[in-house]
Amino acid sequence: MSKNLHDNRLIKTVGVLGLIGGIALLPFLSFAAESPKHLVAITKIKRAKLIPVKGTVVDAKGGPLPGVVVKVKGGGAAVATDADGKFTINLETGNETLVLSLVGFKSTEIPVNGKSEIKIVMTEDIANLDDVVVVGYGTVKKKDLTGAVSSVKSEDITLNPVSSPMEALQGRVAGLDIQRTSGQSGQSPNVLLRGNRSITVGSIPGASQNPLYVIDGIIGNINSLNPNDIETIDVLKDASSTAIYGVAGANGVIMITTKKAKAGKVQIDVDTYYGTNGRAEFPKALTGDAWLSYINERYFAANGRYPANLTDAGIPASGITAINNNQWVDWVDETLRNGSQQNHHISIRGGSEKVQGYMSLGYIQEKGIYLLDEP
């Protein structure tokens, strides 16, 4: 019995000590919670729940449109439709506007307005697909074209005041590099289509990297044409488009269609402009005492002493006479000027169903910045 009493007391003692220990730890636990050094902040991160929106894209006849790019207006998610014209896009609010685009179809904007499924009908861009393109075998509509062909119309050609029709294509045809090889006025530009070829100019006599120019079905020189007389320019790039011309079309073919007579009322077009080409600014030449001071300092730097006279400094007698008479020549003004360019064009066309006529007259003049630089 004494043993049981001893065990009970021992258990009670341990329990009391454990309780005291727990109470003794409370200030430390409270300090750990209140002390800034040991404060731990737990922030609950909330992720925005994206809203999936499903859709189907079809044409005017109800057929599915694969490969349509669907993106959120203003930036965000972007997906493409599958073979059945279906897509799924995740949105943040469900009230965004979707922008759909596909080659040959008009760009379409559709507001979601909280819908989970939408059906979109895209309309063909008939005006663009029905444009006629000139190729080696004749003419074909863009929608029936499989080769790499770029077309530029007359309004784009005459938009910039240039003397060469090819300069008007700068930046308008992908893969077409146009550079002037010389600053001389009237100089024809160098045209390179789709990069350099393996056969470099000079390695073979007569070799050239310039494309072939075909004007109204006849091989010719484009520099002889007035840009205002051109109706369209079609650039044939790949092998399938240039095959009819054989080796001559290896560097690409540029097809040019000129304006022709049309039945109807007589139409008179007048186009004229005049522009200037500024010259580069050169440093002002030294004159008078400033120039003599430069000559003396240059002589001192080379010989360790100043010259006894101007002859020792290397100035000829004619130069000394000019200095004494205060005669100076500004060779920049004597050789350079502001260049100018002017183009005047007038055309008349019209007639009846049986008889039509077209007549044009043009005048182009380009002056460079050098006084002796005349085209």
Steps between C-alpha positions, in 0.01 A plus 500: 500500500787732576632427156173604339493812707853578393408448133195721530702776657763464229240529227345803664841661542588444136163636395543810713851557366373459146225751566748743656736451207221576259403811690865608520528474123200720437688834538760379253236387255323833538828681444570299189162595364534869591866551419547652150815293457308177519173608341396280210234625259312252287324645198243305313563529127192502286527402136259649250270233376506497121175457314512255207302606196437258214422605147451385144601698192326439167474668162189645339393151386541348845823315425763487778804725468825347631806710579311814604702706749285594800647752744384741767473860384759718664736211576468175688433139413505379140402165351425349159203299386541128435400301192134527601517877550474465879704677766517548876646815652541592867383849595537702818155660520296342224410843362799546270481556125649234272673588173502234227723512191561269205654560159226560245242600762412830658626556853212444744447631855256321731413608858466199731249665740529223759410215263664161548451388138489715188467443127669739260441541128787655300451675166733461203699805395372493143659831402845368581462149362356617168796729424658399171872420503715482187717188472705351221214298356247786506283635779354321801300596807678506833274233648604260219871580529742250652835667423680778689384820331478855636296770327522880526240729347540836326382709796779352713759554227425871455462563873868588541674752273771284344665503160533120473197269526701245699571751776124518555506131599739560789346344811185387317607155379632239742844369406571780251811705581546825308816708538662781310854406406599861437398844619503630144168643391300282264690188604285185482481302826635152558216248548549172687218250551522249786868550579828430321540210262772236507639635169651836582529786256843496338561127536332440163508752213162666465369356828247714682283473809239743374151363431349475153270787400201422279296800379160411354631154410826624344840495669612861539665767713294635787704821520344611171155515662333788675365384840169671421451279192509176702174327594639213709831335587497128583811342649540125429728346762498120502583235241138414422429861406813558292529156333373624163801734469760230562850610595417865423260500795741343749530828692125558502269670253336842529189530284393854410160584357463851361185708491278456197204669340154455650157565359312787657530871548830666427712501815788743544752441779767754592772428755786735583743550783829672580740415781851576624781280629704664773876459507705390798630769733879535489719669764581861426849549356756710690573843357735788579690498827343174617641314202848658535501406869422141405789495246745634760393249766523212255854605403598531868366153579713351222821704541503629857509863390280747315572575129698813415257575217204349316725348234675289765154380610446353153262762361568573130543853368149500351362410841693780667364748243145378566549539876634853463205594275249329733388266224327180611309233312224300668531180300188351659285780360686486171432129445176423688144624490154389609372234262155510347248261354191574296245283324215615278252258346178533304289220354179487299289191441145413403287413199204290391447125510658468156775759515710583806815701538767569760771763479748615762785747521753516780804703594746399772808696604731419787802708599759379749685702762816521284501785250633275224264212586237510228293198389 
